Amino acid sequence: MLAIFHKAFAHPPEELNSPASHKVAKKPKLPEETLKEFLSSHPTNTFSMSFGDAAVLAYVRPDRCSFLHHNQRLFCGYDDIYCLFMGSLNNLCAQIKQYGLSRNANEAMLVIEAYRTLRDRGPYPADQVIKELEGSFAFVVYDSKVGTVFTALGSDGGVKLYWGIAADGSVVISDELEVIKAGCAKSFAPFPAGCIFHSEGGLMSFEHPMNKLRAMPRVDSEGVMCGANFKVDMYSRVNSIPRVGSEANWAPWNSQES
């Protein structure tokens, strides 16, 4: 899967952007170039949606050999909210019941409903909502009404996710490492496991919500500085955890830090 968001709608950590990206031979590409290459690499089973200059979502339909539940890829849209989901939830049935969804709802539908609950009907801390999802998963949610991005990666390492910065400053997210490398040059990194990213609130750990995340410098095999990894700093704590009850309450999580 591939998700690209204009820099005006997503504000990733500055440490993800490596100055070396514009000094190496292979420089970052514009979003339209990355999308074109992604679609051409999956010519028969790719679906994409564009939202003007704000965002683009691309989804590779699973082939018959990858219909195993733990390896599933899903795409869903409801009420102008769109979700790309990979992996599976072990407690899907319990979560469906908790959110009052129909029995045939899948993980992508559940994530959209969880996001709507956070946005509209809290008050729930975002970390608690995501922590209740048991399994190997990654998802990207885009709320096209308000231009909000919400991304999470499970903590067990069963699903991989990467993110980086395109030539125009857009944020690129994908499960395909080569797509990220080609589109973002050195300005990329693995998305941190056990973390959530909100376009306004920033990056935080849902496993350790009271601890700050620290950017860890990362150098590749060529000795070139790349986008930083992010690790939980067990010795540095935030002041408080914001509770989400409305769009206005998606306040920047980073502003809660001490």
C-alpha positions as CSV (number, residue, x, y, z in Angstrom):
1,M,0.0,0.0,0.0
2,L,1.0,3.6,-0.5
3,A,-0.2,6.8,1.1
4,I,1.1,10.3,0.3
5,F,0.1,13.5,2.1
6,H,0.9,17.0,1.3
7,K,3.1,18.7,3.8
8,A,0.3,21.1,4.7
9,F,-1.8,18.2,6.0
10,A,0.8,16.1,7.8
11,H,3.6,17.3,10.0
12,P,6.1,14.5,10.6
13,P,9.1,14.9,13.0
14,E,11.8,17.1,11.5
15,E,14.4,14.3,12.2
16,L,12.8,12.2,9.5
17,N,14.1,14.6,6.9
18,S,17.8,14.0,6.1
19,P,19.9,16.9,4.6
20,A,21.8,14.2,2.8
21,S,18.9,13.5,0.5
22,H,19.7,16.4,-1.8
23,K,23.4,15.7,-1.8
24,V,23.4,12.1,-3.0
25,A,23.1,10.9,-6.6
26,K,19.6,9.6,-6.2
27,K,17.5,12.4,-5.0
28,P,13.9,12.4,-3.6
29,K,11.1,12.2,-6.2
30,L,7.9,14.2,-6.5
31,P,4.8,12.4,-5.2
32,E,3.3,11.9,-8.7
33,E,6.5,10.1,-9.8
34,T,6.4,7.8,-6.8
35,L,2.7,7.0,-7.4
36,K,3.3,6.3,-11.1
37,E,6.1,3.9,-10.3
38,F,4.0,2.2,-7.6
39,L,1.1,1.7,-10.0
40,S,3.4,0.4,-12.7
41,S,4.9,-2.1,-10.4
42,H,1.5,-3.6,-9.7
43,P,-0.2,-3.2,-13.2
44,T,-3.1,-5.5,-12.8
45,N,-4.3,-5.3,-9.2
46,T,-3.9,-1.8,-8.0
47,F,-6.5,0.8,-7.0
48,S,-5.8,4.4,-6.1
49,M,-7.7,7.5,-5.0
50,S,-6.6,11.1,-5.2
51,F,-7.9,14.0,-3.1
52,G,-6.7,17.0,-5.1
53,D,-3.3,18.1,-4.1
54,A,-3.9,17.0,-0.5
55,A,-3.5,13.2,-0.6
56,V,-3.4,10.0,-2.6
57,L,-4.1,6.5,-1.4
58,A,-3.1,3.4,-3.4
59,Y,-4.0,-0.2,-2.5
60,V,-2.8,-3.5,-4.0
61,R,-5.6,-6.0,-4.0
62,P,-4.4,-9.3,-2.5
63,D,-4.0,-12.2,-4.9
64,R,-5.4,-15.6,-4.3
65,C,-2.2,-16.8,-2.6
66,S,-2.4,-14.2,0.1
67,F,-5.9,-14.5,1.4
68,L,-4.6,-15.8,4.7
69,H,-6.2,-13.8,7.4
70,H,-3.0,-12.7,9.1
71,N,-1.6,-11.4,5.8
72,Q,-4.7,-9.5,4.6
73,R,-4.8,-6.1,3.0
74,L,-8.0,-4.1,3.2
75,F,-9.3,-0.8,1.9
76,C,-12.5,0.9,3.2
77,G,-14.2,4.2,3.0
78,Y,-17.1,5.6,5.0
79,D,-18.4,9.1,5.6
80,D,-15.4,10.7,3.8
81,I,-13.0,8.7,6.0
82,Y,-10.7,6.2,4.3
83,C,-8.6,3.4,5.8
84,L,-5.8,1.3,4.4
85,F,-5.3,-1.7,6.8
86,M,-2.7,-4.5,6.8
87,G,-2.6,-7.6,9.0
88,S,-5.3,-8.9,11.3
89,L,-6.8,-8.4,14.8
90,N,-7.1,-11.3,17.2
91,N,-9.9,-9.6,19.1
92,L,-11.9,-8.4,16.1
93,C,-15.2,-9.9,17.2
94,A,-14.9,-8.4,20.6
95,Q,-14.1,-5.0,19.2
96,I,-16.9,-5.2,16.7
97,K,-19.3,-5.8,19.5
98,Q,-17.8,-3.0,21.6
99,Y,-18.3,-0.5,18.8
100,G,-21.8,-1.8,17.8
101,L,-20.8,-2.8,14.2
102,S,-22.4,-5.5,12.2
103,R,-20.9,-9.0,12.4
104,N,-19.4,-8.9,8.9
105,A,-17.4,-5.8,9.6
106,N,-13.7,-6.1,8.9
107,E,-10.6,-4.5,10.5
108,A,-10.6,-1.5,8.2
109,M,-14.3,-0.7,9.1
110,L,-13.5,-1.1,12.7
111,V,-10.5,1.3,12.6
112,I,-12.7,3.9,10.8
113,E,-15.3,3.6,13.6
114,A,-12.6,3.8,16.3
115,Y,-11.3,7.0,14.6
116,R,-14.8,8.5,14.5
117,T,-15.2,7.7,18.2
118,L,-11.9,9.5,18.9
119,R,-12.8,12.5,16.7
120,D,-16.5,12.9,17.7
121,R,-17.6,11.0,20.7
122,G,-14.7,10.7,23.2
123,P,-13.5,11.3,25.7
124,Y,-10.9,8.5,25.2
125,P,-7.2,8.8,25.0
126,A,-6.0,7.7,21.6
127,D,-3.3,5.5,23.1
128,Q,-5.9,3.5,25.0
129,V,-8.1,3.0,22.0
130,I,-5.2,1.6,19.9
131,K,-3.8,-0.4,22.7
132,E,-7.1,-2.4,22.8
133,L,-6.4,-3.7,19.3
134,E,-4.7,-7.1,19.7
135,G,-2.8,-8.6,16.8
136,S,-0.3,-7.7,14.0
137,F,-1.5,-4.6,12.2
138,A,-0.7,-1.3,10.5
139,F,-3.2,1.2,9.2
140,V,-3.4,4.7,7.6
141,V,-6.6,6.7,8.0
142,Y,-7.3,9.8,6.0
143,D,-10.3,12.0,7.0
144,S,-10.9,14.0,3.8
145,K,-13.4,16.3,5.4
146,V,-10.8,17.9,7.7
147,G,-7.6,16.8,6.0
148,T,-6.5,14.7,9.0
149,V,-4.0,11.8,8.9
150,F,-4.0,9.1,11.6
151,T,-1.5,6.1,11.4
152,A,-0.6,3.3,13.7
153,L,1.7,0.3,13.7
154,G,1.2,-2.7,16.1
155,S,3.9,-3.5,18.6
156,D,4.6,-7.1,17.8
157,G,6.7,-6.6,14.7
158,G,4.4,-8.8,12.6
159,V,3.7,-6.0,10.0
160,K,6.3,-3.6,8.7
161,L,5.7,0.0,7.8
162,Y,8.0,2.8,6.5
163,W,7.7,6.5,6.1
164,G,9.7,9.3,4.5
165,I,9.8,12.7,2.9
166,A,9.3,13.3,-0.8
167,A,11.0,16.0,-2.9
168,D,8.2,18.6,-2.2
169,G,8.0,17.8,1.5
170,S,5.1,15.5,1.3
171,V,4.9,12.5,3.7
172,V,5.1,9.1,2.1
173,I,4.0,6.0,3.9
174,S,4.2,2.4,2.6
175,D,4.8,-1.2,3.5
176,E,7.1,-1.5,0.6
177,L,10.7,-0.5,1.6
178,E,11.9,-0.1,-2.0
179,V,9.1,2.3,-2.8
180,I,10.1,4.5,0.2
181,K,13.8,4.3,-0.7
182,A,13.2,5.3,-4.3
183,G,10.8,8.1,-3.5
184,C,12.5,9.6,-0.5
185,A,16.2,9.0,-1.0
186,K,17.8,9.2,2.5
187,S,14.9,10.9,4.2
188,F,13.1,7.7,5.4
189,A,13.0,5.4,8.3
190,P,11.0,2.4,9.6
191,F,7.7,3.6,11.2
192,P,8.2,2.9,14.9
193,A,6.4,-0.1,16.2
194,G,3.9,0.5,19.0
195,C,3.3,4.1,17.9
196,I,0.6,6.3,16.5
197,F,1.0,9.4,14.3
198,H,-1.6,12.2,14.0
199,S,-1.1,15.0,11.5
200,E,-1.6,17.6,14.1
201,G,-0.7,15.8,17.3
202,G,2.5,14.3,16.0
203,L,4.1,10.9,17.0
204,M,3.6,9.1,20.3
205,S,3.9,5.6,21.7
206,F,0.6,4.0,22.6
207,E,2.5,1.4,24.6
208,H,4.3,4.0,26.8
209,P,2.1,7.1,26.4
210,M,3.6,8.8,29.4
211,N,7.1,8.7,27.9
212,K,8.6,10.9,25.2
213,L,10.0,9.5,22.0
214,R,13.6,10.3,21.2
215,A,15.0,10.6,17.7
216,M,18.0,8.2,17.2
217,P,20.4,9.2,14.4
218,R,20.6,6.5,11.7
219,V,23.5,5.9,9.3
220,D,23.2,3.5,6.3
221,S,25.9,1.1,5.0
222,E,27.3,3.9,2.8
223,G,27.9,6.0,5.9
224,V,25.3,8.6,4.9
225,M,22.9,10.0,7.5
226,C,19.3,8.9,7.0
227,G,16.0,9.7,8.5
228,A,16.0,9.0,12.2
229,N,14.6,6.1,14.1
230,F,12.3,6.9,17.1
231,K,12.6,5.1,20.4
232,V,10.8,5.4,23.7
233,D,12.8,7.4,26.2
234,M,12.0,5.6,29.5
235,Y,13.7,8.4,31.5
236,S,11.7,11.3,30.0
237,R,8.1,11.8,30.7
238,V,5.3,13.9,29.2
239,N,3.2,16.2,31.4
240,S,-0.1,14.6,30.5
241,I,-2.0,12.6,27.9
242,P,-4.6,14.6,25.9
243,R,-8.0,13.1,25.9
244,V,-9.9,13.3,22.6
245,G,-13.5,14.3,22.5
246,S,-13.8,16.5,19.4
247,E,-11.8,17.7,16.5
248,A,-10.6,20.6,18.6
249,N,-9.2,18.2,21.1
250,W,-6.8,16.6,18.6
251,A,-4.3,19.0,20.2
252,P,-0.6,18.4,19.4
253,W,0.6,15.6,21.6
254,N,4.1,17.1,21.4
255,S,2.9,20.2,23.2
256,Q,2.1,18.0,26.2
257,E,5.8,17.2,26.6
258,S,7.8,18.7,29.5
